[in-house]
Amino acid sequence: LKNGNSEDNDSLGSRAEEKNSSSPAVFHDEVNDDMSQAVNMGSTSESIDLAFVHISQKDAFLVFRSLCRLSMKPLPNQNPGDPKSHPLRSKILSLQLLLSILQNPGPAFQSGEIFITAIKQYLFASLLKNGVIYVPEVLVLCLSIFASLLIYFKQHLKIQIEAFFREVLLGLLEAPGASFEIKWIIADSLHRICSDAQCVVDLYLNYDCELVSANIFERLVVNLAKLAHGGRSPSTESSVLGTSSLYSNSTVAIALTAHQEQQLRIRGLECLTSVLHCMVTWSRELYVSPEQQSFLGSEPSASQNSDSSIEVSSTSSSK
C-alpha cells in the first residue's frame, strides 16, 4: 500500500470516509432479500424490510440463520445415522447450539420481530425436515427445541405449532414404519406436553375450536387411546399426503416385542391420565359447588324462615 498509486490511495480513503460517515443506527443487509423471498408457513407472503437497531442484533440474526441452514444440510443416503459421519455430527452440533439459544432467550430475543420471523421461516423449516429422518439423536434435539418454543414463543407460532404436531409428533406416532425407539421418544415428548394444563387447553381452544384449523387435540387423544389399547393408528389422509414421502419404509410395519408394546401402552395410558388431570386442574377454578348456587323459585330453608319470623316479631314489638 505504501508503494501503490497515490490516486488509488486517495479513492480508498474517500470511500472509507463515506462509509464511516454513514449513520450506524440502522443496518441493512442482503438478508432483506432472503427474508422477503422465504416462505412463511401457512401465512401470506409479504416483503419484509429488516432494520437492525444495532450491529449486535444483526450479528445474532446472522448466526441464528446460519445455524438453521447448517442443520438442514442433507445426510448421506447410505447409513445416515452413522455417528462418525461428518454431516450428522455437523447437524447435531448446530441443533445443540440452537437448543442452547432457545432454552435461555433474553427479552430482546423473545420480543424482537426479526428473531420471531427467523424462527417461523428458518427454524421451523429445519424442525419439520429433521423431525422425520428417523435418527433418534436428531429427533430428540428437535423435540427439545420445540418444547422450548412452546414455553417462550407459543403466542407467536400458532400455524407453525399446528404443522409440527400434524407432520412430526402425530405423523411419526401413526407411521407403521417407525421403530420402537422413535415411537417411545414421541410418546415421552407427548407425555411432557400433556402434563402442562394450559398447553392442553390451548391445543383444544386454538385448533379444535377453530373452523380453519386441524383438530389437533382430537387426533392426539385418539392416537393416545389407540397406543394405550395396543393397536396401531392407521395413517390418515393428511399424514399420507404430507409426510409419507419423508419417512423411510413408512409402509412397512415394524414388529414390536411384547415388552416394548407393553411399555408403549403404559406410556399411552399415562398421557391420557395427564390430559384428564390437566383438564380437571384447569377447570377447578371455574367449578361452582351446588351448595353455593342460588336457585330462583326455590323454597327458603328452615333457618331462613326462623330468621324472617324473628325479624317480623321484632318489628311488631317495636310498633
N, C-alpha and C positions, 0 to 999 in steps of 0.2 A: 504494500500500500504506500510505503514511503517513496518508492521509485515509480509509482504509477503516474498517469497523466493528471495534470492539475485540474483540467476541465471535468474529468470523471470524479475527482475528489470533491469538487465544488457541487456537482449534481447530487452526489451521495449525501453530502452534508445538508443540502437544501431539502432533500426528501426526508432525512432524519428529523430536521426541524419541523417539517409539516406534520410528520407522524406524532412527534412529541407534543405539538401544539393542539392536537385534537383532544376533545373532551373525553376523559376516562370514565365518565359517569355511566354510559350505556355502551355495551359491547355487542356487536353483531357478528355473526359467523356464518360459515356455509351450512351450519346445522339448520338455518332457517329453511333452506330448500329441502333438506332431508325430512324435516318435521312436517312441512306442508304437503309433502308427497306421501308420507306414511299413512297407513290405513288405520283409522281408529275403529276398533271392532264394534260393529253394530251401530255406530253413530254416523252422522253426516260428515263428509269430508269438508273441512274448512281450512283455508290458508291461515297458518299460524305464524305470526311475526314474533320471534323470540327477542326479547330485550333483557339483557343481563345487567343487573344493577351493580354488579361488582365482578372483578376478574375471578375471585374465588368461586362464585356461583357458576360462572362459565366453566371453570376447570372441573367442578364437581359434576356438572351435567355431562361433560365430555367423557369423564371417567366412567360414570354410570352407563352411558350409552355404549361405550367400548366394551364394558364387561358383559352387557346384554348381547352384543353382537358376537363376542368371543364364545359365549355359552351356546350360541345357536349353530356353531360350526358342526358339520355332519361327522358322524363316526364311521369308521370303515365297515363295509358290509360283512366282511368275514370276522367273526368273533368281536362284536362291538363292545362287549363287556370285559375285554382283556384289561386287567388293572395296570399292566405295563404299557398300554397304548398311550402314546403322546396326546392324541386328540381327546381321549377320555379323561386323562389327567388334567388337561387344559380346561375341559368343560367343568369338571368337578371343582377345580380351583376358582374359576370365575363365579360359579354358583355359590361357593362358600363365601366369597368376598361380597357378593350381592346380599347374602343372608346376614352377614355381619353389619351391613349398612342398614338393612330394614329392621333388624332387631333393636337397634338403638338410633332411630331417626330423631334428629333435632327438630325444634319448632319451625325453623326455616325450611327444612326438607318436607315436613308434613303439610305445611300451608302454602308452599311455593307452587304456583300453577305450572311452572316449567317442569318441575320434577313429577308432578301428578300426571302431566301429559306424557312424560317419558315412561312412567310406569304403565300407562294404558297402551302405548304404542310399541314399546320395545320390550319391557319386562314380561308382559303377558304373552306376547308372541313367543318369547323364549320358553315360558312355562308350558304353554299349550303344545309346543314342539317337543320339549324334553320330557314331558309327563307321560308320553306314550311310546317310549323307545325300549321299554322292558329291561332297563338297567336299574336294579334296586337302589344303588348308591345315588344315582341321579334323581330317581323318583322321591327318595326321602328328602333330598335338598329342595326339590320343587314344592313338596308339601309343606316343608318348614317355612319356606318363603311365603307361600300362600297363607299360612296361619298368621304370620306377622302382618301381612296385608289386611287380614280380617280384623286385626286388633287396632291398627293405626290408620287405615285408609279406606275402610269399607264404605264410608259415606260418599266416596267419590267413584266407586268401582262397581256399580250395580250391574251393568252389562257384562263386564269382564268376569265378575264372580259367577254369574249365571253360565257363561261359556265354560269356565273351568269346572264347575260342577257337572255340566252336561257332558263334556268331552273327556275329562280326565277321571274325576272321582267316580261318577256313576258309570261312565263308559268302561273303565277298567273293571269295575265290580261286576258288570254284566258280560264282559268278554269271556267266552269259554276258553280261549287260548291263554288266559292269564294264569301264571303259576301260583302255587300256594303262597310263596313269599310276596308276590305282588299283591295278591288279594289281602293278605294279612296286613301289609303296610297301609293299604287303602282303608281297611276296616279299623285299624288302630287310629288313623287320622280322623276318620268319621266319628269315632268314639270321643275324641277330644273336642271336636266341633259340637257334637250333641250334648256335651257336658256344660255348654255355655247357654244359659236360659235365654238371654237376649238374642243370641245368634240364631237359635232355633225359631224364635218368634219372628225375627226379621226375615228368615227364609220363607215362612208362610205368608207374611203380610206383603213382602216386596215382590214375590213371584207368583205364588198360587192365587193370590187375590188380585193380580193384575191380568187384564184380558190379553195383553200382548206378550206376556212372558210365559215361559215354560213352568209347568207345575213341579218345581224342584223339590218341595217338601213332600208332596205325594209320592213322587218317584223314589225319593230317598227312603221313605218309610216302607214302601212296597218292596224295595230291594233288600232292606234290612230284615224284613219279615221272611222273605224267601231265603236269605242267608241263614237266619235262625232256624228255619224249617229244614235246612239241609238240601234244598233244591237249588237249581241253577236258574238265574234270571235270564229269560230269553231276550235277545238283543232287540231293542225297539227300532222302529224305522229310522228315527233321528240318529241313533247311535250308529246304525249300519251305514247310513249315508254320510255321516260326519266323520267317523273315526275308524271304520273298519279297514280302510286302506292304510292307516298308520300302524295298525297292530300286525306284528309278525305272527303268522299262523293263527290268526284270530278265529278261524272257523274250525280249528282242531281242538276238541275238548281235552283238557289235561286231567287225568285221573288223580284223585286225592286219596291218601290213605285214610283209614278210619280215625286215626288220631288227629290228623290235620282237619278233617271235616268236623270233628267234634270241637276243635279249637275255634274254627270259624263260626260254628253255631253258637257257642258260648259268647263270642265277641258280638255277634249279631243281637243276641238277647240283651247283652249289656248296653248296646247302643239304643235299642228300643226302650229299655228301662230308663236310660238317661234322658231320652226325649220326653217320656211321660213325666219324669221328675222335674224337668225344666218347665214344662207346661204348668204343672201344679205350683212350682215356685213363683213363676211369673204372674200367675193369676191369683195368688194368695191375697195380695193387697186389694184386688177387685172383688173378693168374695164378701158377701154380706150375710151374716148369720140370720136364720129365720126369726130368732128371738128379737133381733134388732130391727126387723122390718115393721113398718106401720101399715096396717090393712084398713082400708076405708070401709066403713059399714060394719065393722066387727063390734061385737058386744063388749062393753067395758068389763074389766075383771072385778072380782070381789073387793080387792083393795081400793080400786078406783071408786067403787060405789060407796064404801065406807068413808073415804076421804070427802066425797061430794056431800054425803049426809052430814058430816061434821061441819062442813062449810055452811050448809043451809041452816043448821041449828044455831050456829054462832051468829049468823046474820039475823035470825028471827029473835034471838035473845037480846041482841043489841037494840033492836027496834023496840 
